[in-house]
Amino acid sequence: MNLAQYLQTNAILLQTEAKEKNLLLAELVEKVAELSQYEATEKILAGVLEREKIRSTGFGKGLAVAHARMEPFPKICVVLARPSVPIEWGSLDGEPVEFVVLVVGPTVEEAKYLQVLSEVTKLWARKETRALLLSALTPEEVLRVILESKTRSHPR
C-alpha cells in the first residue's frame, strides 16, 4: 500500500497561513469535506478535535497525524499540510509540527484506515523523506516524493 493512492495534488496544502493547531485543523477539515463531498464539516471537525482531547496526535520530529473515523462517511480521505510556520501541537517530543496529515474515514474501513496511519508514520520515519517533504515546492513534488518513497532505501 502506498499513501499516494489516497492523495491528489489538491489535497496537499503548502505554506498554509494558520498559525494555531485548531485553525489549521479547521482548514484541513474544510478540504476533507470538499474532496469527500461530505457536507457535515462540523461533524468532521468535532470528531477530529475529540480525538485530539484523548491524546495529542503530534508524533514528534515535526509530524502530526490528526484523524477521525465516523459513520456515515463515504471513503478514506487524506489531506496534507505544511504550515508556513511550525505550530505548537503538544507533540510527544515537545517540538512544534511542520507537517500535518489529516486522515478521516468510515468506521467500517478500520483495517485500511489503520494501514494509512501506519504508512504515514513509516514515511516520516525516514530522514531523507522528511527532508524532501519539507523542501518540496509544489504539491506535485510532495506527491512524487511519496510515490517514490517505496522504492528508495532511507536511513532513519
FIKOLZA-1660 file (N, C-alpha, C; in steps of 0.1 Angstrom, whole numbers, plus 5000, padded with zeros to 4 digits):
% residues 156
   i   px   py   pz ch aa at
   1 5008 4988 5000  A  M  N
   1 5000 5000 5000  A  M CA
   1 5009 5012 5000  A  M  C
   2 5005 5022 4992  A  N  N
   2 5012 5035 4992  A  N CA
   2 5003 5046 4995  A  N  C
   3 5007 5055 5004  A  L  N
   3 4998 5066 5008  A  L CA
   3 4993 5074 4996  A  L  C
   4 5001 5074 4985  A  A  N
   4 4997 5082 4973  A  A CA
   4 4984 5078 4967  A  A  C
   5 4980 5066 4969  A  Q  N
   5 4967 5061 4964  A  Q CA
   5 4955 5068 4970  A  Q  C
   6 4957 5075 4982  A  Y  N
   6 4947 5082 4988  A  Y CA
   6 4948 5097 4987  A  Y  C
   7 4958 5101 4978  A  L  N
   7 4961 5116 4977  A  L CA
   7 4959 5120 4963  A  L  C
   8 4956 5133 4962  A  Q  N
   8 4956 5140 4949  A  Q CA
   8 4963 5154 4952  A  Q  C
   9 4968 5160 4942  A  T  N
   9 4975 5172 4945  A  T CA
   9 4967 5183 4951  A  T  C
  10 4954 5184 4949  A  N  N
  10 4946 5194 4955  A  N CA
  10 4943 5191 4970  A  N  C
  11 4948 5180 4975  A  A  N
  11 4947 5176 4989  A  A CA
  11 4960 5179 4997  A  A  C
  12 4969 5186 4990  A  I  N
  12 4982 5189 4996  A  I CA
  12 4983 5204 4996  A  I  C
  13 4984 5209 5009  A  L  N
  13 4984 5224 5011  A  L CA
  13 4997 5228 5016  A  L  C
  14 5004 5236 5008  A  L  N
  14 5017 5241 5012  A  L CA
  14 5017 5255 5017  A  L  C
  15 5025 5258 5027  A  Q  N
  15 5025 5272 5032  A  Q CA
  15 5012 5277 5037  A  Q  C
  16 5005 5269 5044  A  T  N
  16 4992 5274 5049  A  T CA
  16 4994 5285 5059  A  T  C
  17 4985 5294 5060  A  E  N
  17 4987 5306 5068  A  E CA
  17 4983 5304 5083  A  E  C
  18 4976 5293 5086  A  A  N
  18 4971 5291 5100  A  A CA
  18 4984 5290 5109  A  A  C
  19 4983 5296 5120  A  K  N
  19 4994 5296 5130  A  K CA
  19 4990 5289 5143  A  K  C
  20 4978 5284 5144  A  E  N
  20 4974 5277 5155  A  E CA
  20 4968 5263 5151  A  E  C
  21 4970 5254 5160  A  K  N
  21 4965 5240 5157  A  K CA
  21 4950 5239 5153  A  K  C
  22 4941 5245 5161  A  N  N
  22 4927 5243 5158  A  N CA
  22 4923 5250 5145  A  N  C
  23 4930 5261 5142  A  L  N
  23 4927 5268 5129  A  L CA
  23 4932 5260 5117  A  L  C
  24 4943 5254 5119  A  L  N
  24 4948 5245 5108  A  L CA
  24 4939 5233 5106  A  L  C
  25 4935 5227 5117  A  L  N
  25 4926 5215 5117  A  L CA
  25 4913 5219 5110  A  L  C
  26 4908 5231 5113  A  A  N
  26 4895 5236 5106  A  A CA
  26 4898 5237 5091  A  A  C
  27 4909 5242 5087  A  E  N
  27 4912 5244 5073  A  E CA
  27 4913 5230 5066  A  E  C
  28 4920 5221 5073  A  L  N
  28 4921 5207 5067  A  L CA
  28 4907 5200 5066  A  L  C
  29 4899 5202 5076  A  V  N
  29 4886 5196 5076  A  V CA
  29 4878 5202 5064  A  V  C
  30 4879 5214 5062  A  E  N
  30 4872 5220 5050  A  E CA
  30 4876 5213 5037  A  E  C
  31 4889 5211 5036  A  K  N
  31 4894 5204 5024  A  K CA
  31 4889 5190 5023  A  K  C
  32 4889 5183 5035  A  V  N
  32 4883 5169 5035  A  V CA
  32 4868 5169 5031  A  V  C
  33 4861 5179 5036  A  A  N
  33 4847 5179 5032  A  A CA
  33 4845 5182 5017  A  A  C
  34 4853 5191 5012  A  E  N
  34 4853 5193 4997  A  E CA
  34 4856 5181 4989  A  E  C
  35 4867 5174 4993  A  L  N
  35 4871 5163 4985  A  L CA
  35 4862 5151 4986  A  L  C
  36 4857 5149 4998  A  S  N
  36 4848 5137 5000  A  S CA
  36 4833 5140 4997  A  S  C
  37 4830 5152 4995  A  Q  N
  37 4816 5157 4992  A  Q CA
  37 4807 5153 5004  A  Q  C
  38 4813 5154 5016  A  Y  N
  38 4806 5152 5028  A  Y CA
  38 4804 5166 5035  A  Y  C
  39 4792 5170 5035  A  E  N
  39 4789 5184 5039  A  E CA
  39 4789 5187 5053  A  E  C
  40 4789 5177 5062  A  A  N
  40 4788 5180 5077  A  A CA
  40 4802 5183 5082  A  A  C
  41 4808 5194 5078  A  T  N
  41 4821 5198 5083  A  T CA
  41 4822 5199 5098  A  T  C
  42 4811 5203 5104  A  E  N
  42 4811 5205 5119  A  E CA
  42 4813 5191 5125  A  E  C
  43 4807 5181 5120  A  K  N
  43 4808 5167 5125  A  K CA
  43 4822 5162 5123  A  K  C
  44 4828 5164 5112  A  I  N
  44 4842 5160 5110  A  I CA
  44 4851 5167 5120  A  I  C
  45 4850 5180 5121  A  L  N
  45 4858 5188 5130  A  L CA
  45 4856 5183 5144  A  L  C
  46 4844 5181 5148  A  A  N
  46 4841 5176 5162  A  A CA
  46 4848 5163 5164  A  A  C
  47 4848 5154 5155  A  G  N
  47 4855 5141 5156  A  G CA
  47 4870 5142 5157  A  G  C
  48 4875 5151 5149  A  V  N
  48 4890 5153 5150  A  V CA
  48 4894 5160 5163  A  V  C
  49 4887 5170 5167  A  L  N
  49 4890 5176 5180  A  L CA
  49 4888 5167 5192  A  L  C
  50 4878 5159 5191  A  E  N
  50 4875 5149 5202  A  E CA
  50 4887 5139 5203  A  E  C
  51 4893 5135 5192  A  R  N
  51 4904 5126 5191  A  R CA
  51 4916 5133 5197  A  R  C
  52 4918 5146 5194  A  E  N
  52 4929 5154 5200  A  E CA
  52 4928 5155 5215  A  E  C
  53 4916 5155 5221  A  K  N
  53 4914 5156 5235  A  K CA
  53 4919 5144 5242  A  K  C
  54 4918 5132 5235  A  I  N
  54 4922 5119 5241  A  I CA
  54 4937 5119 5243  A  I  C
  55 4944 5123 5232  A  R  N
  55 4959 5123 5232  A  R CA
  55 4963 5131 5220  A  R  C
  56 4974 5139 5222  A  S  N
  56 4979 5147 5210  A  S CA
  56 4983 5137 5199  A  S  C
  57 4980 5142 5187  A  T  N
  57 4984 5134 5175  A  T CA
  57 4997 5139 5170  A  T  C
  58 5004 5147 5178  A  G  N
  58 5018 5151 5174  A  G CA
  58 5027 5140 5177  A  G  C
  59 5033 5133 5167  A  F  N
  59 5041 5121 5169  A  F CA
  59 5055 5125 5173  A  F  C
  60 5060 5137 5169  A  G  N
  60 5074 5140 5171  A  G CA
  60 5081 5142 5158  A  G  C
  61 5093 5147 5158  A  K  N
  61 5101 5150 5146  A  K CA
  61 5093 5159 5136  A  K  C
  62 5084 5168 5142  A  G  N
  62 5077 5177 5133  A  G CA
  62 5065 5172 5127  A  G  C
  63 5060 5160 5130  A  L  N
  63 5048 5155 5124  A  L CA
  63 5036 5154 5133  A  L  C
  64 5024 5157 5128  A  A  N
  64 5012 5155 5134  A  A CA
  64 5003 5147 5125  A  A  C
  65 4996 5137 5130  A  V  N
  65 4987 5129 5122  A  V CA
  65 4973 5129 5129  A  V  C
  66 4966 5139 5126  A  A  N
  66 4952 5140 5131  A  A CA
  66 4943 5131 5124  A  A  C
  67 4933 5125 5131  A  H  N
  67 4925 5115 5124  A  H CA
  67 4912 5114 5132  A  H  C
  68 4902 5108 5124  A  A  N
  68 4889 5105 5130  A  A CA
  68 4882 5096 5121  A  A  C
  69 4874 5087 5127  A  R  N
  69 4865 5078 5119  A  R CA
  69 4851 5081 5123  A  R  C
  70 4842 5080 5113  A  M  N
  70 4828 5083 5116  A  M CA
  70 4819 5076 5106  A  M  C
  71 4806 5075 5110  A  E  N
  71 4796 5070 5101  A  E CA
  71 4785 5080 5100  A  E  C
  72 4779 5082 5090  A  P  N
  72 4783 5078 5076  A  P CA
  72 4795 5086 5071  A  P  C
  73 4804 5080 5064  A  F  N
  73 4814 5088 5057  A  F CA
  73 4817 5080 5045  A  F  C
  74 4819 5086 5033  A  P  N
  74 4819 5079 5021  A  P CA
  74 4832 5071 5018  A  P  C
  75 4844 5076 5022  A  K  N
  75 4856 5069 5019  A  K CA
  75 4867 5075 5028  A  K  C
  76 4879 5068 5028  A  I  N
  76 4890 5073 5035  A  I CA
  76 4895 5085 5027  A  I  C
  77 4898 5096 5034  A  C  N
  77 4902 5108 5028  A  C CA
  77 4915 5113 5035  A  C  C
  78 4925 5117 5028  A  V  N
  78 4938 5121 5034  A  V CA
  78 4941 5135 5028  A  V  C
  79 4945 5144 5037  A  V  N
  79 4949 5158 5034  A  V CA
  79 4962 5161 5041  A  V  C
  80 4971 5167 5034  A  L  N
  80 4984 5171 5040  A  L CA
  80 4986 5186 5040  A  L  C
  81 4993 5191 5050  A  A  N
  81 4995 5205 5051  A  A CA
  81 5009 5207 5056  A  A  C
  82 5016 5217 5050  A  R  N
  82 5029 5222 5056  A  R CA
  82 5027 5237 5059  A  R  C
  83 5025 5240 5072  A  P  N
  83 5022 5254 5075  A  P CA
  83 5034 5263 5072  A  P  C
  84 5032 5275 5071  A  S  N
  84 5042 5285 5068  A  S CA
  84 5052 5287 5080  A  S  C
  85 5047 5284 5092  A  V  N
  85 5055 5284 5104  A  V CA
  85 5052 5272 5112  A  V  C
  86 5061 5266 5119  A  P  N
  86 5058 5255 5128  A  P CA
  86 5048 5258 5138  A  P  C
  87 5039 5249 5141  A  I  N
  87 5028 5251 5150  A  I CA
  87 5029 5242 5163  A  I  C
  88 5027 5249 5174  A  E  N
  88 5027 5242 5187  A  E CA
  88 5015 5232 5187  A  E  C
  89 5018 5219 5190  A  W  N
  89 5008 5208 5189  A  W CA
  89 5007 5200 5201  A  W  C
  90 5015 5202 5211  A  G  N
  90 5015 5193 5222  A  G CA
  90 5021 5179 5219  A  G  C
  91 5031 5179 5210  A  S  N
  91 5037 5167 5205  A  S CA
  91 5044 5159 5216  A  S  C
  92 5046 5146 5213  A  L  N
  92 5053 5138 5223  A  L CA
  92 5067 5142 5226  A  L  C
  93 5074 5148 5216  A  D  N
  93 5088 5153 5219  A  D CA
  93 5088 5168 5223  A  D  C
  94 5076 5174 5224  A  G  N
  94 5076 5188 5228  A  G CA
  94 5079 5198 5217  A  G  C
  95 5082 5193 5205  A  E  N
  95 5085 5202 5194  A  E CA
  95 5073 5206 5186  A  E  C
  96 5073 5218 5180  A  P  N
  96 5062 5221 5171  A  P CA
  96 5062 5213 5159  A  P  C
  97 5050 5213 5152  A  V  N
  97 5049 5205 5140  A  V CA
  97 5051 5213 5127  A  V  C
  98 5057 5207 5117  A  E  N
  98 5060 5213 5104  A  E CA
  98 5052 5206 5093  A  E  C
  99 5046 5195 5096  A  F  N
  99 5039 5187 5086  A  F CA
  99 5027 5181 5092  A  F  C
 100 5015 5183 5087  A  V  N
 100 5003 5177 5093  A  V CA
 100 4996 5169 5083  A  V  C
 101 4992 5157 5087  A  V  N
 101 4983 5149 5079  A  V CA
 101 4970 5147 5086  A  V  C
 102 4959 5148 5079  A  L  N
 102 4946 5146 5084  A  L CA
 102 4940 5134 5077  A  L  C
 103 4936 5124 5084  A  V  N
 103 4930 5112 5078  A  V CA
 103 4916 5110 5084  A  V  C
 104 4906 5110 5076  A  V  N
 104 4892 5108 5080  A  V CA
 104 4887 5096 5072  A  V  C
 105 4880 5087 5079  A  G  N
 105 4874 5076 5072  A  G CA
 105 4862 5070 5079  A  G  C
 106 4855 5061 5071  A  P  N
 106 4844 5055 5077  A  P CA
 106 4848 5044 5087  A  P  C
 107 4840 5043 5098  A  T  N
 107 4842 5033 5108  A  T CA
 107 4844 5019 5103  A  T  C
 108 4836 5015 5092  A  V  N
 108 4836 5002 5087  A  V CA
 108 4849 4998 5079  A  V  C
 109 4858 5008 5077  A  E  N
 109 4871 5005 5070  A  E CA
 109 4882 5006 5079  A  E  C
 110 4881 5000 5091  A  E  N
 110 4891 5001 5101  A  E CA
 110 4905 4996 5097  A  E  C
 111 4906 4985 5090  A  A  N
 111 4919 4980 5086  A  A CA
 111 4926 4989 5076  A  A  C
 112 4919 4994 5066  A  K  N
 112 4925 5003 5057  A  K CA
 112 4929 5016 5064  A  K  C
 113 4921 5021 5072  A  Y  N
 113 4923 5034 5080  A  Y CA
 113 4936 5032 5088  A  Y  C
 114 4937 5021 5095  A  L  N
 114 4949 5019 5104  A  L CA
 114 4962 5018 5095  A  L  C
 115 4960 5012 5083  A  Q  N
 115 4971 5010 5074  A  Q CA
 115 4976 5023 5069  A  Q  C
 116 4967 5032 5066  A  V  N
 116 4970 5046 5062  A  V CA
 116 4978 5053 5073  A  V  C
 117 4973 5052 5085  A  L  N
 117 4980 5059 5096  A  L CA
 117 4994 5053 5098  A  L  C
 118 4996 5040 5096  A  S  N
 118 5009 5034 5098  A  S CA
 118 5018 5038 5086  A  S  C
 119 5012 5039 5074  A  E  N
 119 5020 5043 5063  A  E CA
 119 5026 5057 5064  A  E  C
 120 5018 5066 5070  A  V  N
 120 5022 5080 5072  A  V CA
 120 5034 5080 5082  A  V  C
 121 5033 5073 5093  A  T  N
 121 5044 5073 5103  A  T CA
 121 5057 5066 5098  A  T  C
 122 5055 5056 5090  A  K  N
 122 5067 5049 5084  A  K CA
 122 5074 5059 5074  A  K  C
 123 5066 5066 5066  A  L  N
 123 5071 5075 5056  A  L CA
 123 5079 5086 5063  A  L  C
 124 5074 5092 5074  A  W  N
 124 5080 5102 5081  A  W CA
 124 5092 5098 5089  A  W  C
 125 5093 5085 5092  A  A  N
 125 5104 5080 5100  A  A CA
 125 5117 5080 5092  A  A  C
 126 5116 5081 5079  A  R  N
 126 5128 5081 5070  A  R CA
 126 5133 5096 5069  A  R  C
 127 5145 5098 5074  A  K  N
 127 5151 5111 5075  A  K CA
 127 5152 5118 5061  A  K  C
 128 5156 5111 5051  A  E  N
 128 5157 5117 5038  A  E CA
 128 5143 5121 5032  A  E  C
 129 5133 5112 5035  A  T  N
 129 5120 5115 5030  A  T CA
 129 5114 5128 5037  A  T  C
 130 5117 5129 5050  A  R  N
 130 5113 5141 5058  A  R CA
 130 5118 5153 5051  A  R  C
 131 5131 5153 5049  A  A  N
 131 5138 5164 5043  A  A CA
 131 5132 5168 5029  A  A  C
 132 5129 5158 5021  A  L  N
 132 5123 5160 5008  A  L CA
 132 5109 5166 5009  A  L  C
 133 5101 5161 5018  A  L  N
 133 5088 5166 5020  A  L CA
 133 5088 5181 5025  A  L  C
 134 5097 5184 5034  A  L  N
 134 5098 5197 5040  A  L CA
 134 5103 5207 5030  A  L  C
 135 5111 5203 5020  A  S  N
 135 5117 5212 5010  A  S CA
 135 5109 5212 4997  A  S  C
 136 5099 5204 4995  A  A  N
 136 5091 5203 4982  A  A CA
 136 5085 5217 4980  A  A  C
 137 5085 5221 4968  A  L  N
 137 5080 5234 4964  A  L CA
 137 5065 5234 4959  A  L  C
 138 5061 5222 4955  A  T  N
 138 5048 5221 4949  A  T CA
 138 5041 5209 4954  A  T  C
 139 5027 5209 4953  A  P  N
 139 5020 5196 4957  A  P CA
 139 5024 5185 4948  A  P  C
 140 5027 5187 4936  A  E  N
 140 5031 5176 4927  A  E CA
 140 5044 5170 4931  A  E  C
 141 5053 5179 4936  A  E  N
 141 5066 5174 4942  A  E CA
 141 5064 5165 4954  A  E  C
 142 5055 5170 4963  A  V  N
 142 5052 5162 4975  A  V CA
 142 5047 5148 4971  A  V  C
 143 5037 5148 4962  A  L  N
 143 5032 5135 4957  A  L CA
 143 5042 5126 4951  A  L  C
 144 5051 5132 4944  A  R  N
 144 5062 5124 4938  A  R CA
 144 5071 5118 4948  A  R  C
 145 5074 5126 4959  A  V  N
 145 5083 5121 4970  A  V CA
 145 5076 5109 4976  A  V  C
 146 5063 5110 4978  A  I  N
 146 5055 5099 4985  A  I CA
 146 5055 5087 4976  A  I  C
 147 5052 5089 4963  A  L  N
 147 5052 5078 4953  A  L CA
 147 5065 5071 4953  A  L  C
 148 5076 5078 4953  A  E  N
 148 5089 5072 4951  A  E CA
 148 5095 5067 4964  A  E  C
 149 5088 5070 4976  A  S  N
 149 5094 5066 4989  A  S CA
 149 5095 5051 4990  A  S  C
 150 5086 5044 4984  A  K  N
 150 5086 5029 4985  A  K CA
 150 5098 5023 4978  A  K  C
 151 5104 5030 4968  A  T  N
 151 5115 5024 4960  A  T CA
 151 5129 5029 4965  A  T  C
 152 5129 5039 4974  A  R  N
 152 5141 5043 4980  A  R CA
 152 5145 5036 4993  A  R  C
 153 5158 5035 4995  A  S  N
 153 5162 5030 5008  A  S CA
 153 5167 5042 5016  A  S  C
 154 5160 5044 5028  A  H  N
 154 5162 5056 5036  A  H CA
 154 5169 5052 5049  A  H  C
 155 5179 5059 5053  A  P  N
 155 5184 5058 5067  A  P CA
 155 5174 5065 5076  A  P  C
 156 5172 5060 5088  A  R  N
 156 5163 5067 5098  A  R CA
 156 5169 5077 5106  A  R  C
% end
